[in-house]
């Protein structure tokens, strides 16, 4: 049973195969599932199970070797590069394990960057970035460079940046993987708030069962297969 009835991302018979010399690696095998609006989905599995590949394929960052990926009922294989880029820019937000902040940009400039790329004028970018820094409780660190921030602060900046263009879905790949458990829990609480209060759909890859909470949808992967899909 889905939290919301409106479909957002659909994967149908998706496979992803890599060829390395004489060897082939099946990173995804016959993946079928649908992500509905306002769900909080955790994707778990051991290293090499296909979790990150799944995120990349559902975001259109990697094409499937077979099968169909749809976002808002648009088949990604039919979109031109510019259309696919625009879809990602405005519908999806990304949070990374190692933050991926630009080292020479301040916190507020990092948050503004997706808006700058989207052509939004500075008069609009700055108030929006400040609003997002308040949301993650880091307005007072807006002029600090990444090397002046703690790991937890960097990830909060990363989450604020992911929200810059007001996406419907946040894709988070091991967002707590480089943090201690206490700070990791704070980051997960922030993501839960975005889901429950701000109605963002969250898809979060993790290997840490301690991050699981009641109400989440849990997808378990192994050797490129989905081995279970249930609600907690």
Number of C-alpha atoms within 10 A of each C-alpha: 7 14 15 13 11 13 16 20 20 21 22 15 15 22 23 22 15 12 9 8 6 5 7 10 12 16 20 27 18 15 18 16 14 15 24 20 21 23 21 27 23 23 24 23 22 14 12 13 20 24 29 19 18 24 20 16 21 22 24 21 13 13 18 23 14 15 16 21 24 20 20 13 11 16 14 22 15 10 13 10 12 9 12 17 15 13 19 18 20 18 18 20 25 22 23 20 17 17 20 13 21 13 11 12 16 19 32 26 22 25 29 27 19 20 25 16 9 13 10 15 10 12 8 12 22 17 13 20 25 19 16 24 23 14 15 17 14 19 16 11 17 18 13 15 19 22 12 13 14 11 19 20 20 21 27 26 28 25 28 27 27 24 26 23 21 17 18 18 28 24 22 24 21 21 26 28 16 16 18 11 14 10 16 21 15 14 22 17 14 16 24 19 13 20 19 14 9 12 16 22 26 25 22 24 25 23 17 15 10 10 15 16 16 7 12 17 22 20 19 19 22 19 18 23 20 22 11 10 15 11 16 10
